[in-house]
Each structure stands twice: as structure tokens, then as C-alpha cells.
Amino acid sequence: MLTPSPNLDRIAPITLMCLFALLNPRADAQVVAIPVANHSFEADPAAPNSFPVLIPSGWQAFDPGGIIDQTVDAIGVLNPTGGTFFPAAPDGANVALLYLSGDRGTTPAGIMQSLAHALQPNTTYTLRVEVGNIASGIGAPPFAVFFNLDGFPGYAVELLAGGEVIASDVNSLGSLIPEGEFRTSTVTFSTDASHPRLGTPLAIRLINLNLIPPPPDPGIEVDFDLVRLTAQPRAIPCPADFDASGTLDPDDLSDFIACYFSSPPCDRADFDAGGTPDPDDLADFIAAFFAGCP
């Protein structure tokens, strides 16, 4: 902290006390949920222990290598109730499945969804998705055969803006998810006031990376559930936070006054950027301090 100038006594102590007493703390910015269509994959009915092959409602295929044929390389939903694939879905009855057994080790594939929300300035986005490592098991008729699903082919959870990936989790949990269980993937991204993708639509991609694990495990399927995205406005930088501590407090006022009354005044005493420190700068800073931070 700067050493207060002896000229600090030019401001009446009672005035400073009033300023300190009336300063209000900043309220926490509200967290807002961004709608994701069919976020828990319940829109397409699936009988217990069955896995209809379909593109989940509200989503579209992500298939850069053109490998999805909906037979040996398939997208669908799974209701694990009553089977051995998972004890249960993390939310509701269904999960999304990405099954790649025909073109193993070639290109990734998955599902994606474009959102109505556009990337906003000074905002922190948090994307959370449940990622599952399916266990081997026998499905319900007409697929009442044994599926060897041991191993894990890797996953990616991506947040996009304007068609470009701005944040992702690329298989950070891949070695940590036991067979037959889910873990939460979390992707966080913050914008400032000048991010080049501001105003462009957000999108979410959920991907099976199609990596071949060590044999004998085939590692062919990744499952996803409970996709949720939130936005929280970030605190806008506050000019009155003179010491850049992140909190507006009496130290900021003391430091500015010491800067203003130093001989000569320090550069930052020109609070209004008028070219030279003058009484307007002192008045403007006190007004900004009194108003508090956004």
C-alpha cells in the first residue's frame, strides 16, 4: 500500500468516515442456466436394458470421418435399468451412447447441439456432463447377446462459439472412470469485453475419441448424461479498486489520495485521463468510490 501523504488531512475525517460507512459490498452475480434441449436424453423412449439406435432428439450427429452407419458404428440411447451395463442412469432413465466397433481407431464421432444462447462479454460459462464407462453385458431382445465393452476409447466434451472450440475436456477422466460408472466432466470458460467470438451462438459437442486401448479390451463405447450449462456474469473491472485487490475498501481511497497529494502527483492521479491531475480527478475518484463497484 502507498504511504499516505501528509496532505491527507485536507479531507475532513468525518467525510472519510461517512464514505467508509456507506460503501456497500458487491452482491454475487447470479448464475443462470442455459437451456439444453433433451439434456438428459429422456425424449426418446427406451425399454429397460434396451438401446434404440437413433440420433437423440434435439441433437445431431458429429461425424467428421463419415463412419456412423447406425449398425457397427452407432449413436443411440440406453436405458440401463435391469441390466449390467450401469446400475442406473445418473439422471432419469436414459443415457446417450456412442458405439464405435466397426471403424476402431479411425476418426472420432459423437453428437452436438447448437444453442439459442450467444457468447456474452464478461461472463463465466460452466459446462458439466456425466461421462460413463459402460460395463460388458447382455441386452434385451432383439439384442440379447453378450457385448464385450471392457476398456475405454476416450471422450471429449467441447464448448463451441461460432463453430470454434473455445473450451474442452479431452479425456481428463479417461483413466479414472471405473467400468460401469459415471464421472462428472467440467469445462469452464470466461470471456472479457473483447473476445473475438462474442455474439456468436454457443454449441456443445460430446465425442467418443475412438482410441484403441491396450488389448484384450476392445474399448468401443462412451456414454453421456445430464448435460448442463450455466452462465455467470463476471465482475467488471472497477476503476475505484485503486490497488487492484479485487475488493473496494478504505485502502483504495487512502492510496488514491496519497497518489494525488504526492509531490508531484503520481501518474495514476489523473483519474479522468484529462492529461493532468486536477481537482476534477479527486472529485471523480471520490464519486466512483462512493458509488461502489458493479
C-alpha positions as CSV (number, residue, x, y, z in Angstrom):
1,M,0.0,0.0,0.0
2,L,1.2,3.5,-0.8
3,T,2.2,5.7,2.2
4,P,-0.5,8.3,2.8
5,S,0.6,11.9,2.1
6,P,0.7,14.4,4.9
7,N,-1.9,16.3,2.8
8,L,-4.4,13.7,3.6
9,D,-5.6,15.9,6.5
10,R,-7.1,18.3,3.9
11,I,-10.1,15.9,3.7
12,A,-12.1,16.1,6.9
13,P,-12.0,12.9,8.9
14,I,-15.8,12.9,9.2
15,T,-16.2,12.9,5.4
16,L,-13.9,9.8,5.1
17,M,-15.9,8.0,7.9
18,C,-19.1,8.7,6.1
19,L,-17.7,7.3,2.8
20,F,-16.5,4.1,4.5
21,A,-19.8,3.6,6.4
22,L,-21.9,3.9,3.2
23,L,-19.8,1.7,1.0
24,N,-21.9,-1.4,0.1
25,P,-20.3,-4.8,-0.6
26,R,-20.8,-6.2,-4.1
27,A,-23.5,-8.8,-4.5
28,D,-22.6,-12.2,-6.0
29,A,-23.5,-12.3,-9.7
30,Q,-26.5,-14.6,-10.4
31,V,-25.8,-18.0,-12.0
32,V,-28.2,-18.6,-15.0
33,A,-28.9,-22.0,-16.5
34,I,-28.7,-22.0,-20.3
35,P,-31.4,-24.3,-21.8
36,V,-30.1,-27.5,-23.4
37,A,-32.7,-29.5,-25.4
38,N,-33.1,-33.1,-24.2
39,H,-30.3,-32.6,-21.7
40,S,-30.9,-35.9,-20.0
41,F,-31.8,-37.9,-23.2
42,E,-35.3,-38.8,-21.9
43,A,-37.1,-37.6,-25.1
44,D,-36.7,-40.9,-26.9
45,P,-38.3,-43.9,-25.1
46,A,-36.2,-46.9,-24.4
47,A,-37.4,-50.1,-22.6
48,P,-35.3,-51.3,-19.6
49,N,-32.0,-52.8,-20.7
50,S,-32.5,-51.7,-24.3
51,F,-30.6,-49.4,-26.5
52,P,-32.5,-47.9,-29.5
53,V,-30.2,-46.8,-32.3
54,L,-31.2,-43.2,-33.2
55,I,-29.9,-39.7,-33.0
56,P,-31.2,-38.3,-29.7
57,S,-34.0,-35.7,-30.2
58,G,-32.6,-32.1,-30.1
59,W,-29.1,-33.3,-31.1
60,Q,-27.3,-34.1,-34.4
61,A,-24.5,-36.4,-35.3
62,F,-20.9,-35.2,-35.3
63,D,-19.2,-37.5,-37.8
64,P,-16.1,-35.9,-39.4
65,G,-14.9,-39.2,-40.8
66,G,-18.3,-40.4,-42.1
67,I,-18.1,-43.6,-40.1
68,I,-21.6,-43.6,-38.5
69,D,-23.7,-46.3,-40.2
70,Q,-26.1,-47.0,-37.3
71,T,-25.0,-50.6,-37.2
72,V,-21.5,-51.4,-36.2
73,D,-20.8,-47.6,-35.6
74,A,-23.8,-46.2,-33.9
75,I,-25.4,-43.4,-31.9
76,G,-28.4,-44.1,-29.7
77,V,-29.8,-44.1,-26.2
78,L,-29.5,-46.7,-23.5
79,N,-31.9,-47.4,-20.6
80,P,-29.6,-49.5,-18.3
81,T,-32.4,-50.5,-15.9
82,G,-32.3,-54.2,-15.1
83,G,-29.0,-54.9,-16.9
84,T,-25.3,-54.9,-16.1
85,F,-24.2,-52.0,-18.3
86,F,-24.7,-49.4,-15.5
87,P,-26.5,-49.7,-12.1
88,A,-28.7,-46.8,-13.2
89,A,-28.6,-43.6,-15.3
90,P,-27.2,-40.6,-13.4
91,D,-30.5,-38.7,-14.2
92,G,-33.8,-40.1,-15.4
93,A,-33.8,-43.5,-17.2
94,N,-31.7,-42.9,-20.3
95,V,-28.2,-42.0,-21.3
96,A,-26.7,-41.3,-24.8
97,L,-24.4,-43.9,-26.2
98,L,-21.7,-43.6,-28.8
99,Y,-20.7,-47.1,-30.0
100,L,-17.8,-47.5,-32.5
101,S,-16.9,-51.1,-33.2
102,G,-16.6,-51.2,-37.0
103,D,-14.0,-48.4,-37.6
104,R,-12.0,-48.6,-34.4
105,G,-9.0,-46.3,-34.2
106,T,-10.0,-44.2,-37.2
107,T,-11.9,-40.9,-36.5
108,P,-13.8,-39.6,-33.5
109,A,-17.6,-39.3,-33.6
110,G,-20.3,-38.0,-31.4
111,I,-23.3,-35.7,-31.0
112,M,-23.6,-32.0,-30.9
113,Q,-26.2,-29.3,-30.2
114,S,-26.4,-25.7,-31.2
115,L,-27.9,-23.4,-28.6
116,A,-30.0,-20.3,-28.7
117,H,-27.6,-18.5,-26.4
118,A,-24.9,-16.3,-27.9
119,L,-21.5,-15.8,-26.3
120,Q,-21.7,-12.8,-23.9
121,P,-18.9,-10.5,-22.7
122,N,-17.5,-10.6,-19.1
123,T,-19.2,-14.0,-18.4
124,T,-18.0,-17.3,-17.0
125,Y,-19.5,-20.4,-18.6
126,T,-19.5,-23.8,-16.8
127,L,-20.4,-26.9,-18.8
128,R,-20.9,-30.1,-16.8
129,V,-21.6,-33.6,-18.3
130,E,-21.8,-37.1,-16.8
131,V,-19.4,-39.4,-18.7
132,G,-19.8,-43.1,-18.5
133,N,-17.5,-46.1,-18.9
134,I,-20.0,-48.8,-19.8
135,A,-19.6,-52.4,-18.4
136,S,-20.0,-55.5,-20.5
137,G,-23.4,-57.1,-20.5
138,I,-26.3,-58.7,-22.4
139,G,-29.0,-56.5,-23.8
140,A,-32.8,-57.1,-24.1
141,P,-34.3,-58.8,-27.2
142,P,-33.7,-58.4,-30.1
143,F,-30.1,-57.7,-28.9
144,A,-30.0,-60.5,-26.2
145,V,-26.3,-61.2,-26.9
146,F,-23.2,-60.6,-24.9
147,F,-21.4,-57.3,-25.6
148,N,-17.7,-57.1,-24.6
149,L,-17.5,-53.4,-23.6
150,D,-14.4,-53.6,-21.4
151,G,-11.9,-50.7,-21.8
152,F,-12.5,-47.1,-22.7
153,P,-11.9,-45.4,-26.0
154,G,-11.6,-41.9,-24.5
155,Y,-14.0,-38.9,-24.6
156,A,-14.1,-35.2,-25.3
157,V,-16.6,-32.6,-24.0
158,E,-16.4,-29.4,-26.0
159,L,-17.9,-25.9,-25.7
160,L,-18.0,-24.0,-29.0
161,A,-18.8,-20.4,-30.1
162,G,-19.4,-19.6,-33.8
163,G,-18.3,-23.1,-34.7
164,E,-14.9,-22.9,-33.0
165,V,-14.0,-24.8,-29.8
166,I,-13.4,-22.3,-27.0
167,A,-13.0,-24.8,-24.1
168,S,-12.8,-28.5,-23.8
169,D,-12.2,-31.5,-21.5
170,V,-10.2,-34.0,-23.6
171,N,-10.3,-37.3,-21.7
172,S,-9.0,-35.9,-18.4
173,L,-11.1,-38.6,-16.6
174,G,-10.4,-41.4,-19.0
175,S,-8.3,-43.4,-16.7
176,L,-10.4,-42.6,-13.6
177,I,-13.8,-43.9,-14.5
178,P,-14.3,-47.5,-13.3
179,E,-16.2,-50.0,-15.5
180,G,-20.0,-49.4,-15.1
181,E,-19.7,-46.0,-13.6
182,F,-20.0,-42.3,-14.5
183,R,-17.9,-39.3,-13.5
184,T,-18.6,-35.6,-14.0
185,S,-16.7,-33.7,-16.6
186,T,-16.4,-29.9,-16.0
187,V,-15.4,-27.4,-18.6
188,T,-15.1,-23.7,-17.6
189,F,-14.5,-20.7,-19.8
190,S,-14.6,-16.9,-19.1
191,T,-14.9,-14.1,-21.6
192,D,-13.7,-10.5,-21.4
193,A,-15.1,-7.5,-23.1
194,S,-13.3,-8.1,-26.4
195,H,-13.4,-11.9,-27.1
196,P,-13.5,-12.3,-30.9
197,R,-16.4,-14.8,-30.7
198,L,-18.8,-12.5,-28.8
199,G,-22.3,-12.6,-30.2
200,T,-21.9,-16.0,-31.9
201,P,-24.1,-18.9,-31.0
202,L,-22.8,-21.5,-28.5
203,A,-22.8,-25.2,-29.1
204,I,-22.0,-28.4,-27.2
205,R,-20.2,-31.5,-28.6
206,L,-19.9,-34.9,-26.9
207,I,-17.4,-37.2,-28.5
208,N,-16.1,-40.7,-28.5
209,L,-12.4,-40.3,-29.3
210,N,-12.2,-43.8,-30.8
211,L,-8.9,-44.5,-29.3
212,I,-7.9,-48.2,-29.1
213,P,-7.0,-49.2,-25.6
214,P,-4.4,-51.9,-24.8
215,P,-5.7,-55.4,-25.7
216,P,-7.6,-57.5,-24.9
217,D,-10.1,-54.8,-24.1
218,P,-12.0,-53.5,-27.2
219,G,-12.9,-50.1,-25.7
220,I,-15.6,-49.2,-28.1
221,E,-18.3,-47.2,-26.2
222,V,-18.7,-43.9,-24.3
223,D,-22.0,-42.8,-22.7
224,F,-23.1,-39.4,-21.7
225,D,-25.9,-38.0,-19.5
226,L,-27.2,-34.9,-17.7
227,V,-25.7,-32.1,-19.8
228,R,-26.0,-28.7,-18.1
229,L,-24.5,-25.3,-19.0
230,T,-24.6,-22.2,-16.8
231,A,-23.5,-18.6,-17.3
232,Q,-22.4,-16.2,-14.5
233,P,-21.6,-12.5,-15.2
234,R,-18.1,-11.6,-14.2
235,A,-17.4,-8.6,-12.1
236,I,-16.5,-5.7,-14.5
237,P,-13.1,-4.2,-13.6
238,C,-13.7,-1.4,-11.2
239,P,-11.6,1.8,-11.6
240,A,-12.2,2.7,-8.0
241,D,-10.4,-0.5,-6.9
242,F,-7.2,1.5,-7.0
243,D,-4.9,-1.2,-5.5
244,A,-6.4,-3.9,-7.8
245,S,-7.1,-6.2,-4.8
246,G,-10.5,-7.3,-6.1
247,T,-12.2,-5.6,-3.2
248,L,-13.3,-2.0,-2.9
249,D,-12.2,-0.8,0.6
250,P,-10.7,2.1,2.5
251,D,-7.2,1.2,1.3
252,D,-8.2,2.2,-2.2
253,L,-9.3,5.7,-1.1
254,S,-6.2,6.2,1.0
255,D,-3.9,5.1,-1.8
256,F,-5.5,7.4,-4.3
257,I,-5.4,10.3,-2.0
258,A,-1.7,9.6,-1.3
259,C,-1.1,9.4,-5.0
260,Y,-3.0,12.7,-5.7
261,F,-1.3,14.7,-3.0
262,S,2.2,13.4,-3.5
263,S,4.7,16.0,-4.9
264,P,4.5,15.8,-7.9
265,P,1.3,13.7,-8.1
266,C,1.8,10.2,-9.4
267,D,0.6,9.4,-12.9
268,R,-2.4,7.5,-11.8
269,A,-3.8,10.6,-10.1
270,D,-5.1,11.6,-13.5
271,F,-8.2,9.6,-12.8
272,D,-10.3,11.1,-15.6
273,A,-7.4,10.8,-18.2
274,G,-7.7,14.5,-18.8
275,G,-3.9,14.9,-19.2
276,T,-3.0,16.4,-15.8
277,P,-4.1,15.7,-12.2
278,D,-6.5,18.4,-11.0
279,P,-9.4,18.8,-8.6
280,D,-11.8,17.1,-11.0
281,D,-9.8,13.8,-10.7
282,L,-10.1,13.9,-6.9
283,A,-13.8,14.6,-7.1
284,D,-14.3,11.9,-9.8
285,F,-12.5,9.3,-7.8
286,I,-14.4,10.0,-4.6
287,A,-17.7,9.8,-6.6
288,A,-16.6,6.5,-8.1
289,F,-15.6,5.1,-4.7
290,F,-18.8,6.3,-3.1
291,A,-20.8,4.6,-5.9
292,G,-19.1,1.3,-5.4
293,C,-18.2,-1.4,-7.9
294,P,-20.7,-3.2,-10.2
